[in-house]
Amino acid sequence: MVSIIIYTTKEKLLHKKGLQKGEEEFSRFYWELKGVPKRLGDSERIYFACDGFIQGYFIIEDVDYDIYGCTIEWDKNSWVELKEKIPTKSFQGFKYADKVQELNSEEHFSSQP
C-alpha cells in the first residue's frame, strides 16, 4: 500500500489540524475524494501540501469507499510536521507519495509525534 498527497489551502490545512476557532474539541477529521486511490490503505499517511510545499502528514485511521469515491479519516493528534518542506507544484485530486523521492528519506521528519 502507498500513502497519498493532497494539495490544499493553508486555511483548510489549519481546519484539518483542528486549529481553527471552535474546533479544539474535535479530534477526528476527514477528506473526501471523488477518485479512488486503489493503492491506499488504513495506517498509511495522508500528506498535505500548501503554499508550494508538502507540509506534513496524518496517519490514516479509516478509508471508506463508495460508488462516488472515498472518505479518508484521521486523528488530528497524529500530525507530523516535516522538518524540511518539500517543494511541489499545486495539483487537483491526489497523487501517490511514492512518486516523491524526498518522502522516502527519514531526514524530512521532525522529532515531534
Secondary structure, 3 states (H helix, E strand, C coil): CCCEEEECCHHHHHHHCCCCCCCCCCCEEEEEECCCCCCCCCCCEEEEEECCEEEEEEEEEEEEEECCEEEEEEEHHHCEEEEEEEECCCCCCEEEHHHCHHHHCHHHECCCC
